[in-house]
């Protein structure tokens, strides 16, 4: 029996095609890096991201590509048609996704990340937040042996001429927000809430931009992909300032696309807030046009 359905026009199949392309591109990129000799000890010793991408990303992308090929080959047209007919994004779906990531990311902070800063960038946000929570702008290290202070000084630490006072070299907004949760004793909760808030705003934006009936299935796929992104979830388990960057980015976009003149007028000021998260470059384009 003919279904009368074109698989190539479904959101699910198009998403699979896009993911296959991105996986294949990543595989070619990794092989290119290896052929250029970037996988040698001299090549990746100063770049942990390149090392992780080549060592683990290549095999992960190969596994994803094989999985996508199997899924595309095994799923019959009628299953894709039936699934796509139910992929209509609704407000309750958005709320459920946002609520679901909070305990998932919160648990991952302790189980996966062991509640410990992963890098110096993450550590400096937490370090500065603890100083703010104690009512200090700098950390007095004058009571410690200066040889020890010099040895412990991180690249992102600013110090005075004598080296006795330490401060983070990053701009303070991310640490200021985190310091409020430090005072409450739940600093780990900030990132899950920022991720959940980003999902809520992204879902609202998708409902506005994609009208029913056909386009809502695209928005459902987009939001699920966003909410299940490993980068989003894993970064949410950390103290990285990128979680606040994402929140402000989606907030800016939601206000920019709004019909409310007050919200649209707030967009440059939201961009100014973004400049102070920890580095100004990520949000500079949000401010310059205004």
PyMOL commands that set and color helices and strands:
alter all, ss='L'
color gray80, all
select helices_A, chain A and resi 7-9+11-35+41-44+48-74+77-85+91-111+120-133+146-152+173-184+189-209+215-227+230-236+242-256+261-265+267-275+281-288
alter helices_A, ss='H'
color red, helices_A
select strands_A, chain A and resi 139-140+157-159+165-168
alter strands_A, ss='S'
color yellow, strands_A
deselect
rebuild
show_as cartoon
